[in-house]
Amino acid sequence: MRLLVTGASGKLGSVVAAELAAAGHDVLRIDQSGARSADFVQVDLTDYGQVADAMHGVDDRASGFDAVVHLAALPSGGLAPDSATFHNNMNATFNVFQAARRAGIDRIVYASSETLLGIPFETPPPYLPVDEEYPTRPESMYSLVKHLEEELARKLVRWNPQLSITGLRFSNVMVPADYAGFAAWQDDPAARRWNLWGYIDARDAAQAIGLALEHSAAGFETYVIANADTVMERPSAELAAAVFPEVELRHPLEGRESLLSIEKAKRMLGYAPRHSWRDGA
């Protein structure tokens, strides 16, 4: 496919763009900054005119996109004032969705967030492992924007029955260089309770995006995307019993299985994580 990838200079985006290109896709990377190259164009995603222009093609370098992968955003709360987080992320996503529609691009895969599950879980989750089956529970401005992005997607696909938008609720993105730091969390199960000890290797995130591009059907769908294990050495049943003793377990927890359920992504996309921090790379 000929793909336009936003946020391609970021931690997740740089890995995703490289993995998609390695898989044989023709990738144009756009972001607010990045190293000059034949496949990169500097675009301010909060400027609708620039986004719409890029969607229709950039000189003779790229045009006729089959799909958009939208990853550009302030990647978490606390990096900017709430108002800046809201305006940057909401405007960027609206601009990408709307410009893609106007350009006749009917397939969009974008980064939603695990935060919609209720992170930081100061209110315990309704059950474990958590999944896509209960209403979103935003607890921060960053998460509230992610909720609004999903609502925007739902309305746009109702207006455009041929449009496919897939929201991937990524867990905390990690790359191999991060894995040395996991040792510091092992003595205190509360240190990572805020996201149920989850993570996503950026390479497995790229796999999920590739599968979503391949399998996406008309309409809007969301998937929790995490790795198959937790960031902890302790068994998941022990973690759940220690930190969330009153929360219902939907099934017996085995080994170090993720408490962010990826069963829907496995079933509908064929997603199967290939990487683990336990492998060291």
C-alpha positions as CSV (number, residue, x, y, z in Angstrom):
1,M,0.0,0.0,0.0
2,R,1.0,3.6,-0.4
3,L,0.8,4.9,3.2
4,L,1.0,8.3,4.8
5,V,2.3,8.0,8.4
6,T,1.9,11.0,10.8
7,G,4.2,11.4,13.8
8,A,6.8,9.4,12.0
9,S,9.7,11.0,13.9
10,G,8.4,9.9,17.3
11,K,9.3,6.9,19.5
12,L,6.5,4.8,18.1
13,G,6.2,6.4,14.7
14,S,9.8,6.0,13.8
15,V,9.6,2.2,14.4
16,V,6.3,1.9,12.7
17,A,7.4,3.7,9.6
18,A,10.5,1.6,9.3
19,E,8.6,-1.7,9.9
20,L,5.9,-0.8,7.3
21,A,8.6,0.1,4.7
22,A,10.4,-3.2,5.4
23,A,7.1,-5.0,4.9
24,G,7.0,-3.6,1.3
25,H,4.7,-0.6,1.7
26,D,5.5,2.8,0.1
27,V,5.7,5.1,3.1
28,L,5.6,8.9,3.2
29,R,6.5,10.1,6.7
30,I,5.2,13.4,8.0
31,D,5.8,15.2,11.2
32,Q,6.5,18.6,12.6
33,S,10.2,17.8,12.6
34,G,12.5,15.2,11.3
35,A,15.7,14.4,9.4
36,R,15.6,15.5,5.8
37,S,15.1,12.5,3.5
38,A,13.3,11.5,0.3
39,D,10.4,10.0,2.3
40,F,9.9,12.8,4.9
41,V,7.9,16.0,4.6
42,Q,7.6,18.5,7.4
43,V,4.0,19.2,8.2
44,D,2.3,21.0,11.1
45,L,-0.6,18.6,11.9
46,T,-2.5,21.4,13.7
47,D,-2.7,23.4,10.4
48,Y,-5.6,21.9,8.4
49,G,-4.4,23.5,5.1
50,Q,-1.0,21.8,5.4
51,V,-2.5,18.4,6.3
52,A,-5.1,18.6,3.5
53,D,-2.4,19.6,1.0
54,A,-0.2,16.6,2.0
55,M,-3.1,14.2,1.8
56,H,-3.5,15.1,-1.9
57,G,0.2,14.6,-2.6
58,V,3.6,16.4,-2.2
59,D,4.9,17.5,-5.6
60,D,6.1,14.4,-7.4
61,R,7.2,12.5,-4.3
62,A,4.0,10.9,-3.2
63,S,0.3,10.9,-4.0
64,G,-2.7,8.6,-4.3
65,F,-2.5,7.3,-0.7
66,D,-4.3,4.0,0.1
67,A,-4.4,4.6,3.8
68,V,-3.3,6.9,6.6
69,V,-1.6,5.8,9.8
70,H,-2.0,8.6,12.4
71,L,0.4,8.5,15.3
72,A,1.2,12.2,15.8
73,A,0.3,13.6,19.2
74,L,1.7,14.9,22.5
75,P,2.1,11.3,23.7
76,S,0.9,11.6,27.3
77,G,-0.5,14.0,29.8
78,G,1.8,16.3,31.8
79,L,4.0,17.3,28.9
80,A,2.1,20.5,28.4
81,P,-0.7,22.4,30.0
82,D,-4.1,20.7,29.7
83,S,-5.3,23.3,27.2
84,A,-2.3,22.7,25.0
85,T,-2.7,19.0,25.1
86,F,-6.4,19.3,24.2
87,H,-5.9,21.7,21.3
88,N,-2.8,20.0,19.8
89,N,-4.1,16.5,19.9
90,M,-7.7,17.1,19.1
91,N,-6.9,19.5,16.2
92,A,-4.3,17.2,14.8
93,T,-6.7,14.2,14.8
94,F,-9.6,16.2,13.4
95,N,-7.4,17.5,10.6
96,V,-6.1,14.1,9.7
97,F,-9.5,12.4,9.7
98,Q,-11.2,15.3,7.8
99,A,-8.4,15.8,5.3
100,A,-8.3,12.0,4.6
101,R,-12.1,12.0,3.9
102,R,-11.7,15.0,1.5
103,A,-8.9,13.3,-0.3
104,G,-10.9,10.2,-0.8
105,I,-8.8,8.0,1.5
106,D,-11.1,5.6,3.1
107,R,-8.8,3.6,5.4
108,I,-7.4,5.1,8.6
109,V,-5.5,3.4,11.5
110,Y,-4.6,5.6,14.4
111,A,-3.2,5.5,17.9
112,S,-5.9,5.4,20.6
113,S,-4.8,4.7,24.1
114,E,-4.9,2.2,27.0
115,T,-5.8,5.3,29.2
116,L,-9.4,4.9,28.1
117,L,-9.6,1.8,30.2
118,G,-9.4,3.9,33.4
119,I,-5.8,4.6,33.9
120,P,-4.4,5.3,36.5
121,F,-6.9,2.9,38.1
122,E,-7.3,4.9,41.3
123,T,-10.9,3.6,40.8
124,P,-10.3,-0.1,40.4
125,P,-11.2,-1.6,37.0
126,P,-14.6,-3.3,36.7
127,Y,-12.9,-6.7,36.1
128,L,-9.6,-8.3,35.0
129,P,-8.2,-8.6,32.5
130,V,-9.7,-5.4,31.1
131,D,-10.9,-5.3,27.5
132,E,-12.9,-3.2,25.1
133,E,-16.3,-4.2,26.3
134,Y,-17.0,-1.5,28.9
135,P,-17.5,2.3,28.4
136,T,-14.4,4.4,28.3
137,R,-13.3,5.9,31.6
138,P,-11.0,8.9,30.8
139,E,-9.2,10.2,34.0
140,S,-7.0,12.9,32.4
141,M,-7.2,15.6,29.7
142,Y,-5.0,13.4,27.5
143,S,-7.4,10.5,27.9
144,L,-10.4,12.7,27.4
145,V,-9.1,13.7,24.0
146,K,-8.6,10.1,23.1
147,H,-12.3,9.5,24.1
148,L,-13.4,12.4,21.9
149,E,-11.3,11.1,19.0
150,E,-13.1,7.7,19.2
151,E,-16.4,9.5,19.3
152,L,-15.4,11.6,16.2
153,A,-14.4,8.4,14.4
154,R,-17.8,6.8,15.2
155,K,-19.7,9.7,13.8
156,L,-17.6,10.0,10.6
157,V,-18.0,6.4,9.7
158,R,-21.8,6.8,10.1
159,W,-21.7,9.7,7.6
160,N,-19.4,7.8,5.3
161,P,-20.4,4.1,5.1
162,Q,-17.3,3.1,3.1
163,L,-14.9,4.7,5.6
164,S,-12.8,2.4,7.8
165,I,-11.3,3.8,11.0
166,T,-9.4,1.6,13.4
167,G,-8.4,2.8,16.9
168,L,-5.6,0.8,18.5
169,R,-5.5,1.3,22.2
170,F,-1.8,1.0,22.7
171,S,-0.2,0.3,26.0
172,N,2.9,2.1,27.2
173,V,5.3,2.0,24.3
174,M,8.7,0.5,24.8
175,V,11.8,-0.2,22.7
176,P,14.6,-2.6,23.6
177,A,16.7,0.3,25.1
178,D,14.0,0.7,27.7
179,Y,14.1,-2.9,29.0
180,A,17.1,-2.5,31.3
181,G,15.0,-0.2,33.4
182,F,12.4,-2.9,34.2
183,A,14.5,-4.3,37.0
184,A,13.8,-1.2,39.1
185,W,10.1,-2.1,39.3
186,Q,10.3,-5.7,40.5
187,D,10.3,-5.0,44.3
188,D,7.2,-2.9,44.4
189,P,4.1,-4.2,42.6
190,A,2.4,-0.8,43.1
191,A,5.0,1.0,41.0
192,R,3.3,0.0,37.8
193,R,-0.3,-0.6,39.0
194,W,-1.3,2.5,37.1
195,N,-1.6,0.6,33.8
196,L,-1.9,-2.9,35.2
197,W,1.8,-3.6,34.6
198,G,1.3,-3.5,30.8
199,Y,3.5,-2.4,27.9
200,I,3.8,-2.7,24.1
201,D,7.0,-3.3,22.3
202,A,7.0,-0.8,19.4
203,R,7.7,-3.6,16.9
204,D,4.6,-5.4,18.0
205,A,2.7,-2.2,17.8
206,A,3.9,-2.0,14.2
207,Q,2.7,-5.5,13.6
208,A,-0.8,-4.6,14.9
209,I,-0.9,-1.6,12.6
210,G,0.0,-3.7,9.6
211,L,-2.7,-6.2,10.5
212,A,-5.3,-3.5,11.0
213,L,-4.5,-2.0,7.6
214,E,-4.9,-5.4,6.0
215,H,-8.0,-6.5,7.9
216,S,-9.9,-3.3,8.4
217,A,-13.5,-3.3,7.3
218,A,-15.9,-0.4,6.8
219,G,-16.9,1.2,10.1
220,F,-15.1,1.9,13.4
221,E,-13.4,-0.7,15.6
222,T,-11.1,-0.5,18.6
223,Y,-8.6,-3.0,19.9
224,V,-6.4,-3.1,23.0
225,I,-2.9,-3.6,21.9
226,A,-0.4,-4.8,24.5
227,N,2.3,-7.4,24.8
228,A,1.3,-10.9,26.0
229,D,3.1,-10.6,29.3
230,T,3.5,-7.9,32.0
231,V,6.5,-5.9,33.0
232,M,6.8,-7.9,36.2
233,E,8.5,-11.2,37.2
234,R,5.7,-11.9,39.7
235,P,2.8,-14.0,38.4
236,S,-0.2,-12.0,37.3
237,A,-2.6,-13.7,39.7
238,E,-0.3,-12.6,42.6
239,L,-0.3,-9.0,41.4
240,A,-4.0,-8.9,41.0
241,A,-4.6,-10.4,44.5
242,A,-2.2,-8.0,46.1
243,V,-3.4,-4.8,44.5
244,F,-7.0,-5.4,43.3
245,P,-8.2,-8.1,45.7
246,E,-11.9,-7.2,45.3
247,V,-11.9,-7.1,41.5
248,E,-13.6,-9.9,39.6
249,L,-11.3,-12.2,37.5
250,R,-13.0,-13.1,34.2
251,H,-10.8,-16.2,34.0
252,P,-7.9,-17.7,36.0
253,L,-4.8,-15.8,35.4
254,E,-1.9,-17.9,34.0
255,G,1.7,-17.1,34.5
256,R,2.6,-13.6,33.7
257,E,-0.2,-13.0,31.2
258,S,-1.2,-9.4,30.4
259,L,-4.0,-7.9,32.4
260,L,-4.8,-5.8,29.3
261,S,-6.7,-8.3,27.3
262,I,-5.5,-8.7,23.6
263,E,-8.0,-11.5,22.9
264,K,-10.1,-9.3,20.5
265,A,-7.0,-8.3,18.5
266,K,-5.9,-11.9,18.3
267,R,-9.4,-13.1,17.2
268,M,-10.2,-10.4,14.7
269,L,-6.8,-9.3,13.4
270,G,-4.6,-12.3,14.0
271,Y,-2.4,-10.3,16.3
272,A,0.3,-12.4,18.0
273,P,3.1,-10.5,19.9
274,R,6.5,-11.6,18.9
275,H,8.7,-9.7,21.4
276,S,9.1,-9.6,25.2
277,W,11.3,-7.6,27.5
278,R,12.4,-11.0,28.9
279,D,14.3,-11.7,25.7
280,G,16.4,-8.6,26.3
281,A,16.1,-7.3,22.7
